[in-house]
Amino acid sequence: MTAAGSLFCVARVDGELVVMDNVCPHRGGPLGQGIVEQGRIVCPWHAWAFDAKTGCASHNPKACVRRYATRIDGDTVMVELE
């Protein structure tokens, strides 16, 4: 998903819509092209896995991607950018 000139990773994890930065902090991989596995979003490049609730990497809690608050309005995904 693109909004405000930025690309976001959008995934449904355990029934919840999750929106986070699309760029993996490891090597810049596209998280939105990864897979969802056991409540985590896994980068397709080097398999870094980010907890969908916290945005932090499973193996390193200091390596995180930003999560964004979201809500659904009809067919529109509303993302709080600030």
Secondary structure as the mmCIF struct_conf table of DSSP 4:
data_model
#
loop_
_struct_conf.conf_type_id
_struct_conf.id
_struct_conf.beg_label_comp_id
_struct_conf.beg_label_asym_id
_struct_conf.beg_label_seq_id
_struct_conf.end_label_comp_id
_struct_conf.end_label_asym_id
_struct_conf.end_label_seq_id
STRN STRN1 THR A 2 ALA A 3
TURN_TY1_P TURN_TY1_P1 ALA A 4 GLY A 5
STRN STRN2 SER A 6 VAL A 13
TURN_TY1_P TURN_TY1_P2 ASP A 14 GLY A 15
STRN STRN3 GLU A 16 ASP A 21
BEND BEND1 ASN A 22 ASN A 22
STRN STRN4 VAL A 23 VAL A 23
TURN_TY1_P TURN_TY1_P3 PRO A 25 ARG A 27
STRN STRN5 PRO A 30 PRO A 30
HELX_RH_3T_P HELX_RH_3T_P1 LEU A 31 GLN A 33
BEND BEND2 GLY A 34 GLY A 34
STRN STRN6 ILE A 35 GLU A 37
TURN_TY1_P TURN_TY1_P4 GLN A 38 GLY A 39
STRN STRN7 ARG A 40 VAL A 42
TURN_TY1_P TURN_TY1_P5 PRO A 44 HIS A 46
STRN STRN8 ALA A 49 ASP A 51
TURN_TY1_P TURN_TY1_P6 ALA A 52 THR A 54
STRN STRN9 CYS A 56 ALA A 57
BEND BEND3 SER A 58 HIS A 59
TURN_TY1_P TURN_TY1_P7 PRO A 61 LYS A 62
STRN STRN10 CYS A 64 CYS A 64
STRN STRN11 ARG A 67 TYR A 68
STRN STRN12 THR A 70 ASP A 73
TURN_TY1_P TURN_TY1_P8 GLY A 74 ASP A 75
STRN STRN13 THR A 76 VAL A 79
#
